[in-house]
Amino acid sequence: MADPPPAHRTTAMSQDDRQWELDAMRGLMLVLMTFTHLPTKLADPLGQPLGYVSAAEGFVLLSAYMAGRVYSTKADRQGAEAMKSAFFNRALKLYACQLALVLFAFTAIAGLGLALREGAVTDLLSFFLERPVVATLSAGLLLYSPALLDILPIYIVFMLLSPLVLLHGKAHGWRAVMALSLLLWFGAQFGLGPLLYQLAFGWFDMPVRYRDMGAFEIFAWQFLWTMGLWMGTEHSRPDHAPTRFPGWMVRTALALALCAFLWRHAVGQTPMPDGSVVNLMFDKWHLGPLRLINLLALLVLVMHFGPWLQRHLPRWRPLETLGKAALPVFCAHLVVALLALATFGATNPARPWSVDLLILFVGFYALWVVARVSLARDRRTAKKTARLSPSGAGR
């Protein structure tokens, strides 16, 4: 993640110019997630391509970083209330997207899966098919989150809590915030989530089983969000100096990242044979410690070499386009993945390559169309707002 341009350059550059590399990185994360979720033979080789780190970790960290930059700047310029309102409105938009995706899954996808007797869909929506009313109400309360639809609920929680975290960090420093976040991550490695669920079950009649509340352990993944929020807030300061890492740290990060990369592509996405306790150290859903170390090593390398790469690599406009329309594209990739699962089933090595390539072509073309339409709509809205604003009316 490259540092932002020096303060004396930011006034002469537009927001898009300052953040094109961040949009491109976010677009890349969306591409990798789509390859992972579409049921083709490329899902496994392109899953976790850089080591034992998936696109989800990068997407969450990058989203938090951009939220820290944007909303901390809003707080500085317009006040804390404006920042809180912006976070709440974003959470409300995410909630509307989640409801739309859940409704689509419970109607069109469930119906298609049952009609075609496709196990990939009936297994994914098994709780809904068993208890449709309870599942629907629970999904509306963000308690029930079937696979593929379990990332936006934790985003909503993060958005609602971020104003408190950001304001405390800006006013009192981030040391205590990061310490508490690390403590919660540590607790998640030893069953903090299931423990709290059992305590809640003792007080309430919980309608949803813990395993149906989503695969992502929110107490572990909040660490990535908090870290990204902190980094984005710090980098938004006008007096922020470019981050410098000592040589030994860069060399250590390079060695760790290279070992993880070679290990992953030598043995596959599961580092050790089934049943090995080492696999828990790389667990994605709990953000295991070795997985976190792998991610931090990659982060150091991106931040260290990012400015050089930004100057020498050509801009990848398609990735920027996808990244600028991240939320619509993210939702569209889930729709495409669910439709592919309902129509073609899970990944099948015996399926002809022509079918897999057709799935990929249609899927990515749909994402491109969604991105272009979304950005065109945003431009029209911005022009309309400028015309209606007092400053725009006077021009």
C-alpha positions in Angstrom: 0.0 0.0 0.0 1.8 3.1 -1.2 2.0 6.2 0.9 -0.1 9.2 -0.3 1.6 12.0 -2.2 3.4 14.6 -0.2 1.2 17.4 1.2 2.5 20.0 -1.2 1.3 18.0 -4.2 -2.2 17.0 -2.9 -3.7 20.5 -3.6 -2.7 20.3 -7.2 -4.1 16.8 -7.8 -7.7 15.5 -7.9 -8.9 12.8 -5.6 -8.9 10.2 -8.4 -5.3 11.1 -9.3 -4.1 10.7 -5.7 -5.8 7.3 -5.3 -5.6 5.6 -8.6 -3.2 3.0 -7.3 -5.5 2.3 -4.4 -8.4 1.8 -6.8 -6.3 -0.5 -9.0 -5.3 -2.6 -5.9 -9.0 -2.8 -4.9 -9.9 -3.8 -8.4 -7.3 -6.5 -8.3 -8.7 -7.9 -5.1 -12.2 -8.0 -6.7 -10.8 -9.9 -9.7 -9.1 -12.4 -7.5 -12.2 -12.9 -5.4 -14.2 -13.5 -8.5 -11.8 -16.1 -9.8 -12.0 -17.8 -6.3 -15.8 -17.8 -6.1 -16.7 -18.8 -9.7 -16.9 -22.6 -9.9 -14.2 -23.1 -12.5 -10.9 -25.1 -12.6 -9.1 -21.8 -12.1 -10.6 -21.3 -8.6 -7.9 -23.3 -6.9 -4.7 -22.2 -8.7 -5.7 -18.5 -8.5 -6.9 -18.7 -4.9 -4.3 -17.3 -2.5 -1.9 -16.7 -5.3 0.7 -14.8 -3.2 1.0 -17.2 -0.3 -1.4 -18.1 2.5 -3.3 -14.8 2.2 -6.5 -14.4 0.2 -8.0 -11.4 -1.6 -10.5 -11.0 1.3 -7.7 -9.9 3.7 -6.4 -7.4 1.2 -9.9 -6.1 0.4 -10.8 -5.6 4.1 -7.5 -3.9 5.0 -7.6 -1.7 1.9 -11.2 -0.7 2.5 -10.5 0.2 6.1 -7.4 2.2 5.0 -9.5 4.2 2.5 -12.2 4.7 5.1 -9.6 6.0 7.5 -8.3 8.5 5.0 -11.7 9.7 3.7 -13.6 9.9 7.0 -10.8 11.3 9.1 -10.5 14.1 6.6 -14.2 14.7 6.7 -14.0 14.9 10.5 -11.2 17.5 10.3 -13.0 19.6 7.7 -16.6 19.3 8.6 -16.6 18.1 12.2 -17.3 14.8 14.0 -21.0 14.8 13.4 -20.6 15.0 9.7 -18.1 12.1 9.9 -20.5 10.0 12.0 -23.4 10.7 9.6 -21.2 9.6 6.6 -20.3 6.4 8.3 -23.9 5.7 9.2 -25.1 6.4 5.7 -22.5 4.1 4.3 -23.6 1.3 6.7 -27.2 1.9 5.7 -26.2 1.5 2.0 -24.3 -1.7 2.8 -27.3 -3.0 4.7 -29.6 -2.3 1.7 -27.1 -4.2 -0.5 -27.1 -7.1 2.0 -30.9 -7.3 2.1 -31.1 -7.3 -1.7 -28.5 -10.1 -2.0 -30.2 -12.2 0.6 -33.6 -11.7 -1.1 -32.1 -12.7 -4.4 -30.5 -15.8 -2.8 -33.6 -16.9 -1.0 -35.9 -16.6 -4.1 -34.2 -16.9 -7.4 -31.1 -18.9 -6.4 -33.0 -21.2 -4.0 -35.7 -21.8 -6.6 -33.2 -22.5 -9.3 -31.2 -24.8 -7.1 -34.2 -26.8 -6.1 -35.5 -27.0 -9.7 -32.1 -28.3 -10.9 -31.5 -30.3 -7.8 -28.1 -28.6 -7.4 -26.4 -29.7 -4.2 -24.0 -26.8 -4.2 -26.9 -24.4 -3.7 -29.1 -26.5 -1.4 -26.1 -27.1 0.9 -25.3 -23.4 0.9 -28.8 -22.4 1.8 -29.6 -25.5 3.9 -30.7 -23.5 7.0 -33.0 -21.4 4.9 -34.5 -24.4 3.3 -35.0 -26.0 6.7 -36.5 -23.0 8.5 -37.4 -20.3 5.9 -39.2 -17.9 8.2 -36.6 -18.0 10.9 -33.8 -17.7 8.4 -35.4 -14.7 6.6 -36.0 -12.8 9.9 -32.5 -13.7 11.2 -30.9 -12.6 7.9 -32.7 -9.2 8.2 -31.1 -8.9 11.7 -27.7 -9.9 10.3 -27.6 -13.0 12.4 -27.9 -15.6 9.6 -25.2 -15.2 7.0 -24.9 -18.1 4.5 -21.6 -18.6 2.7 -20.7 -15.9 0.2 -23.1 -13.5 1.9 -21.2 -13.3 5.2 -18.8 -10.5 4.5 -21.1 -7.5 4.2 -22.6 -8.0 7.7 -19.2 -7.6 9.4 -18.6 -4.6 7.2 -21.8 -3.0 8.5 -20.7 -3.7 12.1 -17.3 -2.2 11.4 -18.8 0.9 9.8 -21.1 1.5 12.8 -18.2 1.1 15.3 -15.6 3.0 13.2 -16.6 6.6 14.3 -16.0 5.7 18.0 -12.6 4.1 17.2 -11.5 6.8 14.8 -12.4 9.7 17.2 -10.8 8.0 20.1 -7.6 7.4 18.1 -7.5 10.9 16.9 -8.0 12.4 20.4 -6.0 10.0 22.6 -3.7 8.1 20.2 -4.0 4.7 18.7 -1.8 2.6 21.2 -4.7 1.6 23.4 -7.0 1.0 20.5 -4.6 -1.3 18.7 -3.8 -3.1 22.0 -7.5 -3.8 22.6 -7.9 -4.9 19.0 -4.9 -7.3 19.2 -6.4 -8.7 22.5 -9.7 -9.4 20.8 -7.8 -11.1 17.9 -6.0 -13.2 20.4 -9.2 -14.2 22.1 -10.7 -15.2 18.7 -7.9 -17.8 18.3 -9.2 -19.5 21.5 -12.9 -19.5 20.9 -14.0 -16.1 22.0 -16.9 -16.0 19.5 -18.4 -19.4 20.4 -18.0 -18.6 24.1 -20.0 -15.4 23.8 -22.6 -17.2 21.7 -23.0 -19.8 24.4 -23.4 -17.0 27.0 -26.0 -15.4 24.8 -27.7 -18.7 24.4 -28.1 -19.0 28.1 -30.0 -15.7 28.2 -31.9 -15.8 24.9 -33.3 -18.5 22.7 -30.9 -18.0 19.8 -32.7 -19.0 16.6 -29.5 -19.5 14.5 -26.7 -22.0 15.0 -23.3 -20.5 15.4 -22.0 -22.1 12.3 -24.8 -20.4 10.3 -23.8 -16.9 11.5 -21.0 -16.7 8.9 -17.6 -18.2 8.5 -15.6 -15.0 9.3 -14.7 -14.7 13.0 -15.5 -11.0 13.5 -13.3 -10.7 16.6 -10.3 -11.8 14.5 -11.1 -9.8 11.4 -11.7 -6.6 13.3 -7.9 -6.4 13.8 -7.4 -5.9 10.1 -10.1 -3.2 10.0 -8.7 -1.4 13.0 -5.2 -1.5 11.6 -6.4 -0.2 8.2 -8.4 2.5 9.9 -5.4 3.6 11.9 -3.1 3.6 8.9 -5.6 5.6 6.8 -6.1 8.2 9.5 -2.4 8.7 10.0 -1.7 9.0 6.2 -4.5 11.6 5.9 -2.6 14.0 8.1 -1.0 16.9 6.0 2.3 16.5 7.9 2.5 12.8 7.4 6.0 11.7 6.4 6.4 8.7 4.0 6.8 5.4 5.9 10.4 4.1 6.1 11.2 0.5 7.1 14.7 -0.5 8.2 16.5 -2.8 5.8 16.4 -5.8 8.1 12.6 -5.6 8.3 12.3 -5.4 4.5 14.6 -8.4 4.0 12.8 -10.4 6.7 9.4 -9.6 5.1 10.8 -10.6 1.7 12.1 -13.9 3.0 8.8 -14.7 4.8 6.7 -13.8 1.8 8.9 -15.8 -0.6 8.8 -18.9 1.7 5.0 -18.7 1.9 4.6 -18.2 -1.8 6.8 -21.2 -2.7 5.2 -23.3 0.0 1.6 -22.5 -1.2 2.4 -23.3 -4.8 4.4 -26.5 -3.9 1.8 -28.1 -1.7 -1.5 -26.3 -2.4 -3.8 -24.0 -0.4 -3.8 -26.3 2.6 -0.2 -26.0 4.0 -0.2 -29.4 5.8 -2.1 -32.7 5.6 -5.6 -32.7 7.0 -5.7 -33.0 10.8 -2.4 -31.1 11.3 -2.5 -28.4 14.0 -0.3 -26.3 11.8 -3.3 -25.7 9.5 -5.1 -23.9 12.3 -2.2 -21.4 12.4 -3.0 -20.5 8.8 -6.8 -20.6 9.2 -8.5 -18.0 7.1 -11.7 -17.6 9.1 -9.9 -17.1 12.4 -7.1 -15.1 10.7 -4.5 -17.5 12.2 -1.2 -16.2 13.5 1.0 -17.5 10.7 -1.5 -16.2 8.2 -1.4 -12.8 9.8 2.4 -12.8 9.7 2.2 -13.7 6.0 -0.1 -10.7 5.4 2.0 -8.3 7.4 5.1 -9.3 5.4 3.3 -8.6 2.2 2.1 -5.3 3.6 5.6 -4.2 4.4 6.7 -5.1 0.9 3.8 -3.2 -0.8 4.5 -0.1 1.3 8.2 -0.3 0.7 8.2 -0.9 -3.0 4.9 0.7 -3.8 6.2 4.2 -4.6 8.8 2.7 -7.0 6.1 0.5 -8.7 3.7 3.4 -8.9 6.3 5.4 -10.9 7.4 2.6 -13.2 4.4 0.3 -13.9 1.7 1.3 -16.4 -1.7 2.2 -15.0 -4.2 -0.7 -15.4 -7.3 1.3 -16.2 -9.7 -1.7 -16.1 -8.6 -2.5 -12.5 -9.1 1.2 -11.6 -12.6 1.1 -13.1 -13.5 -1.9 -11.0 -11.9 -0.5 -7.9 -13.7 2.9 -8.2 -17.1 1.0 -8.3 -16.0 -1.4 -5.6 -19.4 -1.9 -3.8 -21.6 -2.5 -6.9 -18.9 -4.7 -8.4 -18.6 -6.7 -5.2 -22.3 -7.3 -5.1 -22.4 -8.2 -8.8 -19.6 -10.7 -8.3 -21.7 -12.4 -5.6 -24.8 -12.5 -7.9 -22.7 -14.0 -10.7 -21.1 -16.6 -8.4 -24.5 -17.6 -7.0 -26.0 -17.9 -10.5 -23.0 -20.0 -11.7 -23.3 -22.3 -8.7 -27.1 -22.7 -9.2 -26.7 -23.4 -13.0 -23.4 -25.3 -13.3 -22.8 -26.6 -9.7 -19.5 -26.7 -7.9 -16.1 -26.9 -9.6 -16.0 -30.0 -11.7 -12.6 -31.2 -13.1 -14.5 -33.2 -15.8 -16.4 -30.1 -17.0 -15.1 -29.0 -20.4 -12.8 -26.0 -20.5 -15.1 -24.3 -22.9 -17.8 -24.2 -20.3 -15.5 -22.8 -17.6 -14.2 -20.2 -20.0 -17.7 -19.2 -20.8 -18.5 -18.8 -17.1 -15.5 -16.6 -16.6 -16.2 -14.5 -19.7 -19.8 -13.8 -18.8 -18.9 -13.2 -15.2 -16.2 -10.7 -15.8 -18.1 -9.0 -18.6 -21.0 -8.5 -16.2 -18.7 -6.9 -13.6 -17.2 -4.6 -16.2 -20.7 -3.5 -17.3 -21.8 -2.9 -13.7 -18.7 -0.8 -13.0 -19.2 1.4 -16.1 -22.9 1.9 -15.5 -22.3 2.7 -11.8 -19.5 5.2 -12.6 -21.6 6.9 -15.3 -24.5 7.2 -12.8 -22.2 8.7 -10.2 -20.9 11.3 -12.7 -24.5 12.3 -13.6 -25.4 12.6 -10.0 -22.3 14.7 -9.3 -23.1 17.1 -12.2 -26.7 17.4 -11.1 -25.6 18.2 -7.5 -23.1 20.8 -8.8 -25.8 22.5 -10.8 -28.2 22.6 -7.9 -25.6 23.8 -5.4 -25.4 27.5 -4.6 -21.8 27.7 -5.8 -22.7 25.9 -9.0 -25.7 28.1 -9.7 -23.5 31.1 -9.7 -21.2 29.9 -12.4 
